[in-house]
């Protein structure tokens, strides 16, 4: 990967002479919701555009989603911050990086954290079903993490940005450098970022195993073939080192530690190394009356998963796996008369994984290095075609779409030992997704909208094929014949924006049939002594709620607020759905400034969550107390400073009152959940040149 990046640099340093053609940058638009550049006001779904500026300089990318309307974060450590959309977790949310889905079927870890926050341009979040454009997994919505794009310029241009950050709580250091060079026929973006975080401090003291290191390389290149066509190349490599998952900590012979030999004492899952590598190439071209966008990519997510025993001072389980995805996608946008804009597309991808696991299970030595792969040569293949029509009817815009997908899974073997299964592992599903939405303009800057849609999610490799003990204290049994989850969602909303006021309000209801989840069966696995949790299709679940946000001037200040309220119901067990985010409200006030001093104070109030699953979780989900946290941010924007076109100094005081709390969606044994970081100061210095 690094040699490819160097080849791009070497091949594009001598940019050619300029011409009069240019490609402008777009402001106040999103591309994820409809597959083309569009104003969020005109989209019949709730859309959030998140700036990396929302999170502190040393935070993982997932931190941006905390406190936003309809959004939450599930975490199993400092690094692992998974976005949750309207109560649906990573399995039911499609996470994209520059439009390419990040596939990884590991129980620990966050797919959204495989990108450095310092290189992020913005994150686009589309809430509600998005299967028409994005296929399997988009029940809860789509998160698209976007890095800077290379753009042509009439004259030779060199620009860039630099950012540095330091945090007192976790003694972190971070930095990012991005360079842009372009002319009329060539455009290049090169970037690098790194982060080093130590164990953070909670009000209880230093929390062990919460530090990590990461580094990222990025290269994007675009070449103009003609006035109507250009080639593009996207290379990315992100690596994390020494990542631990404290939420997985279990002690043999203690609650949650069933199956862990007491001689091993406390066992924690960690990743000495994990990385994501992307190679993508594509073409954008005017073709007849429309525009064609086609891409070919290969993405690999490599994970080292280890189980560390405190008693013997080393790993006793070692698992290496690469999730390799090869894919191709194409879409064609074409006007059809004066009122219609058609999007016609196709997508196909194949993900393969062949995990290698070794375990030491010969007490008391624990040194037999026994091969114990959870499955062998697993694969998922997905192919789909879709069509979407945007219809302008005066002040009303209608968006209607449909998609047909075929998803097939297979493996050479499921499980290990005498109970291994080698037949009956293939399963294929054909699924129709659809959506119908309408937006009615109340004025130039306000609209009401409604939509109804159907999405789906096919089971992943782990849910189908993995028979293995996991860090949650259960022996999980996969099910290769799982039916896809199918959701039906209805949403009504209001949104608006002008020079001073911005607001949004949405109410939604989602019903999911054949919901996929691991159920505690009451059986005990004979070889390990672990209680068995089998992956099953539940009868039906429903999630409904209301969310909103607003930002408006208050005299010389600017106030903002957001709230989320939702409920999840497991119809089969007649109880609340497992791990639902509690209601919360965020309120902020501050003084913005393009230059000079600026500040903002924020309160986040999260309600007690006492709606918990008891039957489904076998009593392992407990109520979580409510809490209120306060943050303060202030700094100075310098304008031009030396060689910099603009520069800023940013200081943040987080958890100002050093409140002890933990989120409801944090993993861990009841009563021993990982507490959130305590009070800390984060300093950031940023500049553009």
C-alpha positions as CSV (number, residue, x, y, z in Angstrom):
1,X,0.0,0.0,0.0
2,X,2.8,2.5,0.9
3,X,4.6,1.8,-2.4
4,X,1.3,2.5,-4.3
5,X,1.0,5.8,-2.5
6,X,4.6,6.7,-3.4
7,X,3.9,5.8,-7.0
8,X,1.0,8.2,-7.1
9,X,3.1,11.0,-5.6
10,X,6.0,10.4,-8.0
11,X,3.6,10.2,-11.0
12,X,1.8,13.5,-10.2
13,X,4.4,15.9,-8.9
14,X,4.8,17.6,-12.3
15,X,1.3,18.8,-12.8
16,X,0.5,20.0,-16.3
17,X,-0.4,23.5,-17.5
18,X,-3.8,24.9,-16.5
19,X,-6.8,25.3,-18.7
20,X,-10.1,27.2,-18.3
21,X,-12.1,24.3,-16.9
22,X,-12.7,23.9,-13.2
23,X,-14.8,21.7,-10.8
24,X,-16.4,23.8,-8.0
25,X,-16.7,22.6,-4.5
26,X,-20.2,22.2,-3.1
27,X,-21.4,23.8,0.1
28,X,-24.5,22.8,2.3
29,X,-25.1,19.6,0.3
30,X,-25.1,15.9,1.1
31,X,-24.5,13.0,-1.3
32,X,-25.4,10.0,0.9
33,X,-29.2,10.5,1.2
34,X,-30.1,10.4,-2.5
35,X,-26.9,9.3,-4.2
36,X,-26.3,12.8,-5.7
37,X,-25.4,16.3,-4.4
38,X,-28.6,17.7,-2.7
39,X,-29.6,20.1,0.0
40,X,-30.7,18.3,3.2
41,X,-33.8,20.5,3.2
42,X,-34.9,18.7,0.0
43,X,-34.4,15.1,1.2
44,X,-37.4,13.2,2.7
45,X,-35.4,11.7,5.5
46,X,-33.7,13.0,8.6
47,X,-30.1,13.9,7.8
48,X,-27.2,15.0,10.0
49,X,-24.0,16.5,8.7
50,X,-21.4,16.1,11.4
51,X,-18.1,18.1,11.4
52,X,-15.0,16.5,13.0
53,X,-14.8,19.7,14.9
54,X,-17.6,18.3,17.2
55,X,-15.1,15.9,18.8
56,X,-11.9,16.7,20.5
57,X,-8.6,16.4,18.5
58,X,-7.5,13.1,20.2
59,X,-10.9,11.3,20.0
60,X,-11.8,8.4,17.7
61,X,-14.2,9.2,14.8
62,X,-17.1,7.5,16.6
63,X,-17.1,10.2,19.3
64,X,-18.8,12.6,16.9
65,X,-22.1,10.8,17.2
66,X,-22.6,11.3,20.9
67,X,-25.3,13.7,21.9
68,X,-26.7,14.2,18.4
69,X,-30.5,13.7,17.8
70,X,-31.3,10.1,17.2
71,X,-27.7,9.1,17.5
72,X,-25.8,7.3,20.3
73,X,-22.5,5.4,20.7
74,X,-21.9,1.8,21.8
75,X,-18.4,1.3,23.2
76,X,-16.3,-1.6,24.5
77,X,-13.3,0.6,25.2
78,X,-11.7,4.0,24.4
79,X,-11.0,3.1,20.8
80,X,-14.2,1.1,20.0
81,X,-16.9,3.8,19.5
82,X,-19.7,2.4,17.3
83,X,-22.4,4.7,16.0
84,X,-26.0,3.7,17.0
85,X,-28.8,5.1,14.8
86,X,-32.3,5.2,16.4
87,X,-31.4,2.2,18.6
88,X,-29.9,0.1,15.9
89,X,-26.3,-0.9,16.3
90,X,-23.4,-1.6,13.9
91,X,-24.9,-4.8,12.4
92,X,-27.9,-2.8,11.3
93,X,-26.1,0.4,10.1
94,X,-24.1,0.6,6.9
95,X,-20.8,2.4,7.7
96,X,-19.0,3.8,4.6
97,X,-15.7,5.4,4.1
98,X,-15.8,7.6,1.0
99,X,-18.8,5.5,-0.1
100,X,-17.2,2.1,0.3
101,X,-18.8,-0.1,3.0
102,X,-16.5,-1.2,5.8
103,X,-17.1,-4.9,6.3
104,X,-15.9,-6.6,9.5
105,X,-17.7,-9.3,11.4
106,X,-15.9,-9.2,14.8
107,X,-17.9,-8.9,18.0
108,X,-15.3,-6.5,19.5
109,X,-14.2,-3.3,17.9
110,X,-15.8,-0.4,16.0
111,X,-15.9,-0.2,12.2
112,X,-16.3,3.6,12.4
113,X,-12.9,3.9,14.2
114,X,-10.9,2.6,11.2
115,X,-10.3,6.3,10.2
116,X,-8.4,9.1,11.8
117,X,-10.6,12.0,12.8
118,X,-7.8,14.4,11.7
119,X,-8.3,13.4,8.0
120,X,-12.1,13.6,8.1
121,X,-13.9,16.3,6.1
122,X,-17.3,15.5,7.4
123,X,-19.7,12.6,8.3
124,X,-23.1,12.3,6.6
125,X,-25.7,10.4,8.6
126,X,-29.0,9.3,6.9
127,X,-31.4,8.0,9.5
128,X,-34.0,5.4,8.5
129,X,-33.8,2.6,5.9
130,X,-31.3,3.1,3.1
131,X,-31.3,-0.3,1.5
132,X,-32.5,1.0,-1.9
133,X,-29.1,2.7,-2.5
134,X,-26.9,0.7,-0.1
135,X,-28.3,-2.8,0.1
136,X,-28.0,-5.2,3.1
137,X,-27.6,-3.7,6.6
138,X,-29.1,-0.3,6.1
139,X,-32.1,-0.9,8.4
140,X,-31.2,1.9,10.8
141,X,-29.5,4.1,8.3
142,X,-26.2,5.0,6.7
143,X,-23.0,6.6,8.0
144,X,-20.7,8.0,5.3
145,X,-17.3,9.1,6.6
146,X,-15.9,11.4,3.9
147,X,-12.3,12.5,3.4
148,X,-11.3,15.5,1.3
149,X,-11.8,15.1,-2.5
150,X,-9.3,16.3,-5.1
151,X,-10.7,19.1,-7.3
152,X,-9.4,20.6,-10.5
153,X,-8.6,24.3,-10.6
154,X,-8.1,26.8,-13.5
155,X,-4.7,27.8,-12.2
156,X,-2.0,25.6,-10.5
157,X,-2.9,25.6,-6.8
158,X,-1.1,24.3,-3.7
159,X,-3.0,24.2,-0.4
160,X,-3.4,22.2,2.7
161,X,-4.0,22.0,6.4
162,X,-2.3,20.9,9.5
163,X,-3.7,20.0,12.9
164,X,-2.1,19.2,16.3
165,X,-3.8,18.1,19.5
166,X,-2.9,17.2,23.1
167,X,-5.1,15.9,25.9
168,X,-4.4,16.0,29.6
169,X,-6.7,13.3,30.7
170,X,-5.3,10.5,28.5
171,X,-1.9,12.2,28.0
172,X,-2.6,12.0,24.2
173,X,-0.9,13.5,21.3
174,X,-2.3,13.7,17.8
175,X,-1.4,15.3,14.5
176,X,-2.6,15.4,10.9
177,X,-1.1,16.9,7.7
178,X,-3.0,17.2,4.4
179,X,-1.6,18.6,1.1
180,X,-3.6,19.5,-2.0
181,X,-2.2,20.2,-5.5
182,X,-4.2,20.8,-8.6
183,X,-4.6,22.3,-12.0
184,X,-7.1,21.9,-14.8
185,X,-6.2,18.3,-15.6
186,X,-4.7,16.9,-12.4
187,X,-5.8,16.9,-8.8
188,X,-4.0,15.3,-5.9
189,X,-4.6,14.9,-2.1
190,X,-2.0,13.4,0.2
191,X,-2.5,13.1,3.9
192,X,-1.0,11.4,7.0
193,X,-2.2,11.4,10.6
194,X,-1.2,9.7,13.9
195,X,-2.5,9.5,17.4
196,X,-1.0,8.2,20.7
197,X,-3.2,7.9,23.7
198,X,-2.4,6.6,27.2
199,X,-4.8,5.1,29.7
200,X,-7.4,7.7,30.5
201,X,-8.4,8.9,34.0
202,X,-12.0,8.5,35.3
203,X,-13.1,9.9,38.7
204,X,-12.0,6.5,40.1
205,X,-8.4,6.9,38.8
206,X,-6.5,5.6,35.8
207,X,-8.5,3.0,33.8
208,X,-6.2,0.3,32.6
209,X,-6.1,-0.9,29.0
210,X,-7.7,2.3,27.5
211,X,-4.7,3.6,25.6
212,X,-3.8,2.9,22.0
213,X,-1.9,4.1,19.0
214,X,-3.0,4.7,15.4
215,X,-1.6,6.0,12.1
216,X,-3.2,6.7,8.7
217,X,-2.1,7.3,5.2
218,X,-4.3,8.7,2.4
219,X,-3.7,9.4,-1.3
220,X,-6.4,10.5,-3.8
221,X,-5.7,11.4,-7.4
222,X,-8.0,12.6,-10.2
223,X,-7.0,12.8,-13.9
224,X,-9.1,14.6,-16.6
225,X,-9.5,12.5,-19.7
226,X,-11.6,15.1,-21.4
227,X,-14.0,17.9,-20.6
228,X,-16.6,15.2,-19.9
229,X,-14.7,12.4,-18.2
230,X,-12.1,11.9,-15.4
231,X,-10.3,8.9,-13.8
232,X,-9.9,8.7,-10.0
233,X,-7.8,6.7,-7.6
234,X,-8.2,6.3,-3.8
235,X,-5.6,4.7,-1.6
236,X,-6.1,4.4,2.2
237,X,-4.3,2.6,5.0
238,X,-5.2,2.9,8.6
239,X,-3.5,0.9,11.4
240,X,-4.2,0.6,15.1
241,X,-1.8,-0.8,17.7
242,X,-2.2,-2.1,21.2
243,X,-6.0,-1.7,21.3
244,X,-7.8,-3.2,24.3
245,X,-11.5,-3.9,25.0
246,X,-12.0,-3.4,28.7
247,X,-15.7,-4.2,28.4
248,X,-14.8,-7.8,27.6
249,X,-13.0,-8.3,30.9
250,X,-14.2,-11.5,32.6
251,X,-12.8,-13.5,35.6
252,X,-12.9,-17.3,35.8
253,X,-15.3,-18.5,38.4
254,X,-16.9,-15.1,38.8
255,X,-20.2,-13.7,37.3
256,X,-19.9,-13.6,33.5
257,X,-16.7,-15.7,33.6
258,X,-18.3,-19.1,33.0
259,X,-16.0,-21.3,30.8
260,X,-12.8,-19.3,31.8
261,X,-10.7,-21.7,33.9
262,X,-10.3,-20.1,37.4
263,X,-6.5,-20.6,37.1
264,X,-6.5,-18.0,34.3
265,X,-8.0,-15.4,36.7
266,X,-9.1,-12.2,34.7
267,X,-9.2,-12.4,30.9
268,X,-9.4,-9.4,28.6
269,X,-9.7,-9.3,24.8
270,X,-7.3,-7.1,22.9
271,X,-5.9,-6.4,19.4
272,X,-2.1,-6.0,19.1
273,X,-2.6,-4.8,15.5
274,X,-5.5,-4.2,13.2
275,X,-5.7,-2.3,10.0
276,X,-7.9,-1.3,7.1
277,X,-6.5,-1.0,3.5
278,X,-8.4,0.3,0.5
279,X,-7.6,0.4,-3.1
280,X,-10.3,2.0,-5.3
281,X,-10.3,3.2,-8.8
282,X,-13.1,4.6,-10.9
283,X,-14.4,6.8,-13.6
284,X,-16.8,9.7,-13.8
285,X,-18.1,10.6,-17.2
286,X,-20.9,12.4,-19.1
287,X,-22.6,9.7,-21.1
288,X,-25.4,11.0,-23.3
289,X,-27.8,13.1,-21.3
290,X,-26.7,11.7,-18.0
291,X,-23.6,11.1,-15.7
292,X,-22.0,7.8,-15.1
293,X,-20.1,7.0,-11.9
294,X,-18.4,3.6,-11.6
295,X,-15.9,2.2,-9.1
296,X,-13.9,-1.0,-8.6
297,X,-12.4,-1.6,-5.2
298,X,-10.7,-4.0,-2.8
299,X,-10.8,-3.5,0.9
300,X,-9.1,-5.6,3.6
301,X,-9.8,-5.3,7.3
302,X,-7.2,-7.3,9.3
303,X,-7.7,-8.1,13.0
304,X,-5.5,-9.7,15.5
305,X,-7.8,-10.8,18.4
306,X,-6.2,-12.0,21.6
307,X,-7.5,-13.2,25.0
308,X,-5.0,-12.1,27.7
309,X,-4.8,-13.9,31.0
310,X,-3.7,-11.8,34.0
311,X,-2.7,-15.0,35.9
312,X,-0.2,-16.4,33.4
313,X,0.8,-13.0,32.0
314,X,0.2,-13.8,28.3
315,X,-2.4,-14.6,25.7
316,X,-4.0,-17.9,25.8
317,X,-6.3,-17.4,22.8
318,X,-4.8,-16.1,19.5
319,X,-7.0,-15.3,16.5
320,X,-6.0,-13.7,13.2
321,X,-8.5,-12.9,10.5
322,X,-8.7,-10.8,7.3
323,X,-12.1,-9.7,6.0
324,X,-11.3,-9.2,2.3
325,X,-14.0,-7.5,0.2
326,X,-13.9,-7.1,-3.6
327,X,-16.6,-5.0,-5.1
328,X,-17.8,-3.1,-8.1
329,X,-20.6,-0.5,-8.2
330,X,-22.0,1.8,-10.9
331,X,-24.8,4.3,-11.1
332,X,-26.1,6.4,-13.9
333,X,-28.0,9.7,-13.2
334,X,-30.1,10.9,-16.1
335,X,-32.9,13.4,-16.5
336,X,-36.2,12.0,-17.9
337,X,-38.1,15.0,-19.1
338,X,-38.4,18.2,-17.1
339,X,-39.8,16.6,-13.9
340,X,-37.8,13.4,-13.4
341,X,-34.3,12.6,-12.4
342,X,-33.5,8.9,-12.6
343,X,-30.7,7.0,-10.8
344,X,-30.1,3.5,-12.2
345,X,-27.4,1.4,-10.5
346,X,-25.9,-1.9,-9.8
347,X,-23.6,-3.2,-7.1
348,X,-21.8,-6.5,-6.4
349,X,-19.4,-7.4,-3.7
350,X,-17.9,-10.5,-2.1
351,X,-16.4,-10.7,1.4
352,X,-14.2,-13.6,2.4
353,X,-12.7,-14.6,5.8
354,X,-10.8,-17.6,7.0
355,X,-10.0,-17.0,10.7
356,X,-7.1,-18.9,12.3
357,X,-7.5,-19.4,16.1
358,X,-5.2,-21.1,18.5
359,X,-6.0,-21.8,22.2
360,X,-4.1,-23.0,25.2
361,X,-6.6,-25.1,27.2
362,X,-4.4,-27.8,29.0
363,X,-4.6,-26.6,32.6
364,X,-2.4,-25.9,34.5
365,X,0.3,-25.3,31.9
366,X,-1.9,-23.7,29.2
367,X,0.7,-24.3,26.5
368,X,-0.7,-26.8,24.0
369,X,-1.4,-24.3,21.2
370,X,-4.5,-26.2,19.9
371,X,-5.9,-25.2,16.5
372,X,-9.5,-24.2,17.0
373,X,-10.8,-22.2,14.0
374,X,-14.4,-21.0,14.5
375,X,-15.2,-21.6,10.8
376,X,-13.3,-22.3,7.5
377,X,-13.4,-20.3,4.3
378,X,-16.5,-18.3,4.9
379,X,-17.9,-16.0,2.2
380,X,-20.8,-13.6,1.6
381,X,-21.7,-12.6,-2.0
382,X,-24.1,-9.8,-2.6
383,X,-25.5,-8.6,-6.0
384,X,-28.2,-6.0,-6.6
385,X,-29.8,-3.6,-9.0
386,X,-31.7,-0.5,-8.1
387,X,-33.6,2.4,-9.6
388,X,-34.7,5.7,-8.0
389,X,-36.8,8.5,-9.4
390,X,-36.9,12.1,-8.1
391,X,-40.0,13.8,-9.3
392,X,-40.6,17.6,-9.1
393,X,-44.2,18.5,-8.8
394,X,-44.1,22.3,-8.1
395,X,-43.4,22.8,-4.4
396,X,-43.5,19.0,-3.8
397,X,-40.6,16.6,-4.5
398,X,-41.3,12.9,-4.6
399,X,-38.5,10.3,-4.3
400,X,-39.4,6.7,-5.1
401,X,-37.0,3.8,-5.4
402,X,-36.7,0.0,-5.5
403,X,-33.9,-2.5,-5.3
404,X,-33.6,-6.3,-5.9
405,X,-30.7,-8.1,-4.1
406,X,-29.4,-11.6,-3.9
407,X,-27.2,-12.5,-1.0
408,X,-25.6,-15.9,-0.6
409,X,-23.4,-17.2,2.2
410,X,-21.4,-20.4,2.4
411,X,-18.4,-21.9,4.3
412,X,-16.3,-25.1,4.1
413,X,-16.8,-25.8,7.8
414,X,-18.7,-24.4,10.8
415,X,-17.3,-25.0,14.3
416,X,-14.4,-27.2,15.3
417,X,-13.8,-30.7,16.8
418,X,-16.3,-33.6,16.7
419,X,-19.2,-31.2,16.5
420,X,-17.9,-29.4,13.3
421,X,-20.5,-29.1,10.5
422,X,-19.5,-29.3,6.8
423,X,-22.9,-29.6,5.1
424,X,-26.0,-27.5,5.1
425,X,-24.0,-24.3,5.3
426,X,-25.0,-22.6,2.1
427,X,-28.0,-20.3,2.1
428,X,-29.3,-17.8,-0.4
429,X,-31.9,-15.0,-0.2
430,X,-33.5,-12.7,-2.7
431,X,-34.9,-9.5,-1.2
432,X,-36.8,-6.5,-2.5
433,X,-36.3,-3.1,-0.9
434,X,-38.3,0.0,-1.6
435,X,-38.9,3.5,-0.5
436,X,-41.3,6.3,-1.1
437,X,-40.8,9.8,0.3
438,X,-42.2,13.3,-0.4
439,X,-41.0,16.7,0.6
440,X,-43.3,19.8,0.5
441,X,-41.6,23.2,0.6
442,X,-43.3,25.6,3.0
443,X,-40.9,28.3,1.9
444,X,-37.5,28.6,0.3
445,X,-35.8,27.4,3.5
446,X,-38.4,25.2,5.3
447,X,-40.2,22.0,4.4
448,X,-42.2,19.1,5.8
449,X,-41.6,15.6,4.7
450,X,-42.9,12.0,5.0
451,X,-41.5,8.7,3.9
452,X,-42.2,5.0,4.1
453,X,-39.6,2.3,3.3
454,X,-38.6,-1.3,3.5
455,X,-35.0,-2.3,4.2
456,X,-33.2,-5.6,5.0
457,X,-30.1,-7.1,6.6
458,X,-28.7,-10.5,5.7
459,X,-26.9,-12.3,8.5
460,X,-23.1,-11.7,8.6
461,X,-20.4,-14.4,8.7
462,X,-20.1,-14.5,12.4
463,X,-23.9,-14.9,12.9
464,X,-24.0,-17.7,10.3
465,X,-20.9,-19.8,10.9
466,X,-19.1,-19.0,14.2
467,X,-19.3,-21.6,16.9
468,X,-17.0,-20.3,19.6
469,X,-16.6,-18.9,23.1
470,X,-16.6,-15.1,23.3
471,X,-15.6,-12.5,25.8
472,X,-19.2,-12.1,27.0
473,X,-19.0,-15.4,28.9
474,X,-21.2,-17.4,26.4
475,X,-20.6,-20.1,23.9
476,X,-22.1,-18.7,20.7
477,X,-23.6,-21.0,18.1
478,X,-24.1,-19.7,14.6
479,X,-27.0,-20.4,12.3
480,X,-26.3,-20.7,8.6
481,X,-30.0,-20.8,7.7
482,X,-31.0,-17.4,9.3
483,X,-33.6,-15.4,7.4
484,X,-32.8,-11.8,6.6
485,X,-34.1,-9.1,8.9
486,X,-36.8,-7.0,7.1
487,X,-37.8,-3.6,8.3
488,X,-40.8,-1.4,7.5
489,X,-40.4,2.2,8.6
490,X,-42.6,5.3,8.6
491,X,-41.2,8.8,9.3
492,X,-42.8,12.3,9.4
493,X,-40.6,15.4,9.8
494,X,-40.1,19.1,9.6
495,X,-36.8,20.9,8.8
496,X,-35.7,24.4,8.0
497,X,-32.7,26.7,7.8
498,X,-32.0,30.3,7.1
499,X,-29.3,32.8,7.9
500,X,-29.9,32.7,11.7
501,X,-32.2,29.7,12.5
502,X,-31.8,26.0,11.8
503,X,-34.1,23.3,13.1
504,X,-35.4,19.7,12.5
505,X,-38.0,17.5,14.1
506,X,-38.8,13.9,13.2
507,X,-41.1,11.2,14.5
508,X,-40.6,7.6,13.3
509,X,-41.7,4.0,13.7
510,X,-39.7,1.0,12.6
511,X,-40.9,-2.6,12.7
512,X,-38.3,-5.4,12.1
513,X,-39.4,-8.9,11.3
514,X,-37.1,-11.8,11.8
515,X,-34.8,-9.7,14.0
516,X,-31.4,-11.4,14.3
517,X,-29.9,-11.7,17.8
518,X,-28.2,-14.2,20.1
519,X,-30.6,-15.8,22.6
520,X,-29.5,-17.4,25.9
521,X,-30.9,-20.9,25.5
522,X,-30.3,-22.3,29.0
523,X,-28.2,-25.1,27.7
524,X,-24.5,-25.6,28.6
525,X,-21.8,-26.4,26.0
526,X,-20.4,-29.8,27.0
527,X,-16.8,-29.1,26.0
528,X,-16.4,-25.7,27.6
529,X,-19.0,-25.6,30.3
530,X,-20.2,-22.2,28.9
531,X,-23.9,-21.3,28.7
532,X,-25.0,-21.4,25.1
533,X,-26.2,-18.4,23.2
534,X,-27.7,-19.3,19.8
535,X,-28.2,-16.8,17.0
536,X,-31.9,-16.8,16.1
537,X,-34.6,-14.9,14.2
538,X,-36.9,-13.3,16.7
539,X,-40.5,-12.9,15.8
540,X,-40.7,-9.1,15.6
541,X,-39.4,-6.0,17.2
542,X,-40.5,-2.4,17.0
543,X,-38.6,0.8,17.6
544,X,-40.4,4.2,17.7
545,X,-39.5,7.7,18.8
546,X,-39.2,11.4,18.3
547,X,-36.1,13.5,17.9
548,X,-35.2,17.1,17.2
549,X,-32.6,19.9,17.1
550,X,-32.5,23.7,16.8
551,X,-29.9,26.4,16.7
552,X,-30.9,30.1,16.9
553,X,-29.5,33.5,18.1
554,X,-30.1,34.6,21.7
555,X,-29.1,38.3,21.6
556,X,-25.4,38.3,20.8
557,X,-25.1,34.7,21.6
558,X,-26.1,31.5,19.7
559,X,-28.1,28.8,21.5
560,X,-28.5,25.2,20.3
561,X,-30.4,22.2,21.6
562,X,-31.1,18.6,20.7
563,X,-33.2,15.8,22.1
564,X,-33.8,12.1,21.5
565,X,-36.6,9.9,22.9
566,X,-37.2,6.4,21.7
567,X,-38.6,3.0,22.7
568,X,-37.8,-0.5,21.6
569,X,-40.1,-3.5,22.1
570,X,-39.3,-7.2,21.7
571,X,-42.7,-8.6,20.7
572,X,-41.7,-12.2,21.0
573,X,-40.7,-11.9,24.7
574,X,-43.1,-9.1,25.4
575,X,-40.4,-6.9,27.0
576,X,-38.2,-3.9,26.1
577,X,-35.7,-4.4,23.3
578,X,-32.2,-5.2,24.5
579,X,-29.8,-2.2,25.0
580,X,-31.9,0.8,23.9
581,X,-30.4,4.3,24.4
582,X,-32.2,6.3,27.1
583,X,-33.8,9.6,26.4
584,X,-31.4,12.6,26.5
585,X,-31.3,16.3,26.0
586,X,-28.3,18.5,24.9
587,X,-28.3,22.3,25.4
588,X,-25.5,24.7,24.4
589,X,-24.9,28.4,24.3
590,X,-21.9,30.3,23.0
591,X,-20.5,33.1,21.0
592,X,-19.2,32.4,17.5
593,X,-16.6,34.4,15.6
594,X,-14.9,34.1,12.3
595,X,-12.0,36.0,13.9
596,X,-11.1,36.6,17.5
597,X,-12.4,35.0,20.7
598,X,-15.1,32.4,20.6
599,X,-16.7,30.1,23.2
600,X,-19.4,27.6,23.8
601,X,-20.7,25.8,26.9
602,X,-22.8,22.6,26.8
603,X,-24.9,20.5,29.1
604,X,-25.9,16.9,28.3
605,X,-28.6,15.3,30.4
606,X,-29.2,11.6,30.0
607,X,-32.2,10.0,31.7
608,X,-32.1,6.8,33.8
609,X,-32.7,3.8,31.6
610,X,-34.8,1.3,33.5
611,X,-36.5,-0.3,30.5
612,X,-34.2,-3.3,30.2
613,X,-34.5,-6.8,28.7
614,X,-34.8,-9.5,31.4
615,X,-36.0,-12.6,29.6
616,X,-33.9,-12.2,26.4
617,X,-30.7,-11.3,28.2
618,X,-31.3,-13.8,31.1
619,X,-31.0,-10.9,33.6
620,X,-27.7,-9.5,32.3
621,X,-29.0,-6.0,31.3
622,X,-29.4,-3.8,34.3
623,X,-30.8,-0.3,34.7
624,X,-28.4,2.6,34.3
625,X,-28.6,5.8,36.4
626,X,-29.1,9.1,34.7
627,X,-26.4,11.7,34.6
628,X,-25.6,15.3,33.5
629,X,-22.2,16.4,32.1
630,X,-20.9,19.8,31.3
631,X,-18.3,20.8,28.7
632,X,-16.7,24.2,27.9
633,X,-14.9,25.2,24.8
634,X,-13.1,28.4,24.0
635,X,-10.4,29.7,21.7
636,X,-9.1,32.2,19.2
637,X,-9.4,32.4,15.5
638,X,-6.4,34.4,14.1
639,X,-7.3,34.8,10.5
640,X,-4.0,35.0,8.4
641,X,-1.0,34.1,10.5
642,X,2.4,33.9,8.9
643,X,2.3,31.3,6.0
644,X,-1.2,30.3,7.1
645,X,-4.3,31.6,5.4
646,X,-6.2,30.9,8.7
647,X,-5.3,29.5,12.0
648,X,-7.1,28.8,15.3
649,X,-6.3,27.8,18.8
650,X,-9.0,25.6,20.5
651,X,-9.2,24.6,24.2
652,X,-11.8,22.2,25.6
653,X,-12.7,21.4,29.2
654,X,-14.5,18.1,29.1
655,X,-16.6,16.7,32.0
656,X,-16.1,19.9,33.8
657,X,-17.4,18.7,37.1
658,X,-15.6,15.4,37.0
659,X,-18.8,13.5,37.0
660,X,-18.6,9.7,37.4
661,X,-21.0,7.9,35.0
662,X,-21.2,5.3,32.3
663,X,-23.3,5.2,29.2
664,X,-26.0,2.5,29.0
665,X,-24.5,1.1,25.8
666,X,-21.1,0.6,27.3
667,X,-20.1,-3.1,27.5
668,X,-19.1,-4.8,30.7
669,X,-20.2,-7.0,33.6
670,X,-23.0,-5.5,35.6
671,X,-21.6,-3.2,38.3
672,X,-18.2,-3.2,36.7
673,X,-18.9,-1.2,33.5
674,X,-16.1,1.0,32.2
675,X,-16.7,4.6,33.6
676,X,-16.4,7.5,31.2
677,X,-13.3,9.8,31.3
678,X,-13.2,12.3,34.0
679,X,-12.3,16.0,33.8
680,X,-9.7,16.8,31.1
681,X,-8.3,19.6,29.0
682,X,-7.8,19.2,25.3
683,X,-5.7,21.7,23.3
684,X,-5.9,21.9,19.5
685,X,-4.0,24.0,17.0
686,X,-5.2,24.1,13.4
687,X,-4.1,26.0,10.3
688,X,-4.8,26.2,6.6
689,X,-2.3,27.3,3.9
